Amino acid sequence: MDFQKELQEKVREVEEILGKYLPREEGFQKSLLEAMNYSFLAGGKRLRPLLMLECYRLFGGSGEIVEPFMAAQEMIHTYSLVHDDLPAMDNDLYRRGKKTTHAVYGEAMAILAGDGLLNFAFETACKAFSMGGLSDREAGRVGGALTILAKKAGIYGMIGGQAVDVEAEKRKLRLDGEKLLFIHEHKTAALIQSAMMIGAHLAGADEEAVRELEKAGYAIGIAFQIQDDILDVTSTLEELGKPVGSDERNDKLTYVSVYGLEKSKQDVERLSREALDILGNRRERNVFLEELVMSLITRRK
């Protein structure tokens, strides 16, 4: 099957799964739930839940146990974007071609929507425990998956990377390569690692295999973030769905500003190849997963 057609079909499948776990917009807190769903349904590539599902299938996973984690992973990613767009952070008014959450619902409600998505993510993931016919071994895997999710999203993962990024910006610090990679590893790669590791873990992959996917997730995540930095320089509002040049306007230090455009492009390809080598050298193969990683190199949005 043509990759783009297969990708569209798989994204539709993921969207259907995610839709089952959204909160109902009712009750006195209805405005909060509307803001959460607005943020979640604003579009996006659904890369993380898709990676999770394909890694689950890579190791022979079947059934619905992965679904609450797919939704939880995307909720965490969405909340991070809602907070990232706030005036105190990047102060962006558009995301994925639509107005950002704070631009529509106000800054206070956007903060609460982000908080709500983060908390509801773990409430959603815990639903895996109540799925019918769960064996003790599967329940143990759910517990392990929760541990991965919490660590990669927390102070030793995404939030830690975001904190270093914010501190560097506010203090106008000149980042060296080591600290910049720390930010990219934790702020971006951590959730990609989480998605891939959880998918494999829930399917019963051994510890060594999960660690190999963690390495692949690192390479994919760093390449993805560098490509994002490249697109902020080379793309357009129509292509990207958000204002271009925002990094420069906010005096934000990026991979491109530190290493230049050409080296950035070379490193995207190098890192993507490293990830593909890890995936391609396994006895189990998932050709679509490999093509998905490859597509990240040339993405325009």
C-alpha positions, 0 to 999 in steps of 0.5 A, spaced: 500 500 500 502 507 498 505 509 505 501 516 505 494 512 504 496 507 509 498 513 514 491 516 513 488 510 514 492 509 521 491 516 523 484 515 522 484 509 526 488 512 532 483 518 532 477 513 533 481 510 539 483 517 542 475 519 541 473 514 546 477 517 551 475 524 551 471 527 557 464 529 556 462 537 556 457 537 561 457 540 568 459 546 572 466 545 569 463 545 562 468 550 560 474 547 562 472 540 559 470 544 552 477 548 552 481 541 554 477 538 548 478 544 543 486 543 545 486 535 544 481 536 537 485 541 534 489 537 529 496 534 529 500 528 526 498 524 532 505 521 532 506 519 539 500 514 539 501 512 532 508 510 534 505 507 541 500 502 537 505 500 531 511 498 537 505 494 540 504 491 534 511 490 532 512 485 538 505 482 537 501 486 541 493 485 540 487 487 544 485 494 547 490 494 553 494 499 549 488 504 547 488 508 554 495 509 554 495 512 547 490 517 549 494 518 555 500 520 551 496 524 547 493 528 552 500 529 555 503 532 549 497 536 548 497 539 555 505 541 554 503 545 547 497 548 551 502 551 556 508 552 551 503 557 547 502 561 553 504 568 554 509 567 559 512 561 555 512 562 547 506 567 547 504 564 540 497 565 538 496 560 532 497 552 533 496 547 527 492 552 523 487 554 529 488 559 534 491 557 541 487 555 547 489 561 551 487 566 545 480 562 545 479 561 552 483 566 556 490 565 559 487 562 566 482 557 563 488 555 558 492 553 564 487 549 567 485 546 561 493 544 561 492 541 568 486 538 566 489 534 560 495 532 565 491 529 570 486 526 566 491 523 562 493 518 568 486 517 570 485 515 563 491 510 563 489 507 569 483 505 566 487 499 563 487 496 570 479 495 569 479 492 562 476 485 563 480 478 563 486 482 565 492 477 567 496 478 573 502 479 568 498 484 564 496 488 570 504 488 571 505 491 564 500 496 566 504 498 572 510 498 568 507 502 563 505 507 568 512 508 571 515 509 564 509 514 562 510 518 569 518 519 568 518 521 561 513 526 562 515 529 569 521 532 572 526 527 569 523 528 562 519 533 559 518 538 564 525 538 566 527 539 559 522 545 559 525 548 565 532 548 563 529 551 556 525 557 560 531 558 564 536 559 559 531 564 555 529 568 561 537 569 563 539 570 556 544 564 557 548 562 551 547 554 550 552 550 549 551 543 545 551 539 551 545 543 554 541 544 548 541 536 547 539 536 554 533 540 552 531 537 546 532 530 549 528 531 555 523 536 552 521 533 545 525 526 545 522 523 552 515 523 550 517 519 543 521 514 547 515 513 552 510 512 546 515 507 543 517 503 550 510 503 552 508 500 546 513 494 546 512 493 554 505 492 554 506 487 548 511 483 552 517 485 549 523 484 554 527 489 557 533 489 552 528 490 547 525 496 550 531 499 551 533 499 544 527 502 542 528 508 548 535 509 544 531 509 537 526 514 540 532 518 542 534 519 535 527 520 532 526 525 538 532 529 537 531 529 529 524 531 530 526 537 534 531 539 529 527 539 523 522 543 527 527 548 528 529 548 521 521 549 519 521 555 523 526 558 519 524 555 512 517 554 512 511 558 511 504 559 516 500 556 511 505 550 511 506 549 518 500 552 521 503 556 526 507 563 525 514 562 523 520 565 525 517 565 532 524 562 535 527 568 532 522 573 535 523 570 542 530 570 541 530 563 542 536 559 542 535 553 537 539 547 534 539 551 527 541 558 531 547 554 534 549 549 529 547 552 522 542 550 517 546 545 513 549 541 519 542 541 522 539 538 516 545 533 516 544 531 523 536 530 522 538 525 516 544 522 521 539 521 527 533 518 523 538 513 520 540 511 527 533 510 529 532 506 522 538 501 523 535 499 530 528 498 527 531 494 521 536 490 525 530 486 529 528 479 527 521 482 528 519 488 522 514 493 522 515 496 515 510 501 516 513 504 522 520 504 519 517 508 513 514 513 518 520 514 521 523 516 514 517 520 513 519 525 519 526 527 515 522 530 509 516 533 513 514 540 511 509 541 517 
